[in-house]
């Protein structure tokens, strides 16, 4: 996917990403999907203003920690069964956007094992915080 950093309100941002994070989770609306876990790939891009994410002392607390992204996803999955990928994407996006340093985020999910004749089916959402 092309970077969204050319969007005017993101030009002063750096992009952090979590790519193809593979989880097994209970997701789906069909009875057979409710019988067990499915493999889901999750991708997250965070756009953080350079003024809030440029380390001056090479310290972790000066940036958005990648663990924040993973912990948030793990916490959402731990809440239990999700019927729709759209719900999962929306929930993860809301968690990302709640971080005070994040200006924008993109979240996508893919279920790679649904159909034998395609790589995956999925969903993607994007949000930008309005300037204060």
C-alpha positions as CSV (number, residue, x, y, z in Angstrom):
1,X,0.0,0.0,0.0
2,X,1.2,3.5,-0.8
3,X,2.1,5.6,2.2
4,X,-0.5,8.1,3.3
5,X,2.3,10.5,4.4
6,X,1.7,12.6,1.3
7,X,-1.7,13.6,3.0
8,X,-1.3,17.3,4.0
9,X,-2.0,16.8,7.7
10,X,0.5,13.9,7.9
11,X,3.5,15.4,6.2
12,X,5.1,16.1,9.5
13,X,4.6,12.6,10.8
14,X,6.6,9.4,10.9
15,X,4.9,6.1,10.1
16,X,5.2,3.2,12.5
17,X,3.9,-0.2,11.5
18,X,3.1,-3.7,12.6
19,X,3.0,-5.9,9.5
20,X,1.3,-9.2,9.1
21,X,0.8,-9.9,12.8
22,X,-0.6,-13.4,12.8
23,X,-3.1,-14.3,15.5
24,X,-5.5,-17.2,16.0
25,X,-8.9,-16.0,17.2
26,X,-12.6,-16.7,17.3
27,X,-14.1,-14.7,14.5
28,X,-17.0,-15.2,12.1
29,X,-20.7,-15.3,11.7
30,X,-21.2,-18.9,10.4
31,X,-21.7,-21.8,12.7
32,X,-18.5,-23.6,11.5
33,X,-16.5,-20.4,12.2
34,X,-17.8,-20.4,15.8
35,X,-16.4,-23.9,16.4
36,X,-12.8,-22.8,16.7
37,X,-10.1,-20.3,16.0
38,X,-9.2,-18.9,12.6
39,X,-5.9,-17.4,11.4
40,X,-6.1,-13.7,11.0
41,X,-3.4,-11.3,9.8
42,X,-3.5,-7.8,11.3
43,X,-1.7,-4.7,9.9
44,X,-1.4,-1.4,11.7
45,X,0.1,1.9,10.5
46,X,0.4,4.7,13.0
47,X,1.1,8.3,12.0
48,X,2.9,10.2,14.8
49,X,4.0,13.8,14.5
50,X,7.8,14.1,14.4
51,X,7.6,16.7,17.3
52,X,6.1,13.9,19.5
53,X,8.2,11.0,18.3
54,X,11.7,12.2,17.6
55,X,13.9,10.8,20.4
56,X,16.3,13.3,21.9
57,X,17.9,10.9,24.4
58,X,17.4,7.5,22.6
59,X,14.8,6.5,25.2
60,X,11.7,4.4,24.6
61,X,9.4,6.7,26.5
62,X,10.1,9.4,23.8
63,X,8.3,7.4,21.1
64,X,5.2,5.2,20.6
65,X,6.2,1.7,21.7
66,X,5.5,-1.1,19.2
67,X,4.4,-3.2,22.2
68,X,1.5,-0.8,22.6
69,X,0.1,-2.0,19.3
70,X,0.6,-5.7,20.0
71,X,-0.8,-5.4,23.6
72,X,-3.9,-3.6,22.3
73,X,-4.6,-6.3,19.8
74,X,-4.1,-9.0,22.3
75,X,-6.4,-7.3,24.7
76,X,-9.1,-7.0,22.0
77,X,-8.8,-10.7,21.1
78,X,-9.0,-11.6,24.8
79,X,-12.5,-10.1,25.0
80,X,-13.8,-13.0,23.1
81,X,-15.6,-13.9,19.8
82,X,-15.9,-11.3,17.1
83,X,-18.5,-11.8,14.4
84,X,-17.2,-9.4,11.8
85,X,-13.8,-8.2,10.6
86,X,-15.2,-4.8,10.4
87,X,-15.9,-4.8,14.1
88,X,-12.3,-6.0,14.8
89,X,-10.8,-3.3,12.6
90,X,-13.0,-0.6,14.2
91,X,-12.1,-1.7,17.7
92,X,-8.4,-1.8,17.1
93,X,-8.5,1.5,15.3
94,X,-10.3,3.1,18.3
95,X,-7.6,1.8,20.6
96,X,-4.8,3.2,18.3
97,X,-6.5,6.6,18.0
98,X,-6.9,6.8,21.8
99,X,-3.1,7.1,22.2
100,X,-2.3,10.8,22.7
101,X,0.7,10.8,20.3
102,X,-1.1,9.2,17.4
103,X,-2.5,11.6,14.8
104,X,-3.8,9.0,12.3
105,X,-4.0,5.2,12.0
106,X,-4.8,2.6,9.5
107,X,-5.8,-0.9,10.5
108,X,-6.5,-3.9,8.2
109,X,-7.4,-7.5,8.9
110,X,-7.2,-10.5,6.6
111,X,-8.6,-14.0,6.9
112,X,-6.3,-16.0,4.6
113,X,-8.0,-19.4,4.9
114,X,-11.6,-18.6,3.9
115,X,-11.5,-19.4,0.2
116,X,-9.2,-21.7,-1.6
117,X,-9.2,-19.6,-4.8
118,X,-7.9,-16.3,-3.3
119,X,-5.2,-15.1,-0.9
120,X,-7.5,-13.6,1.7
121,X,-10.6,-11.7,2.5
122,X,-10.4,-8.6,4.6
123,X,-11.2,-5.2,5.8
124,X,-9.4,-1.9,6.3
125,X,-10.2,1.4,8.1
126,X,-8.4,4.7,8.4
127,X,-8.9,7.7,10.7
128,X,-7.2,11.1,11.2
129,X,-7.7,13.2,14.3
130,X,-9.1,16.6,13.6
131,X,-6.8,19.5,14.6
132,X,-7.7,20.9,18.1
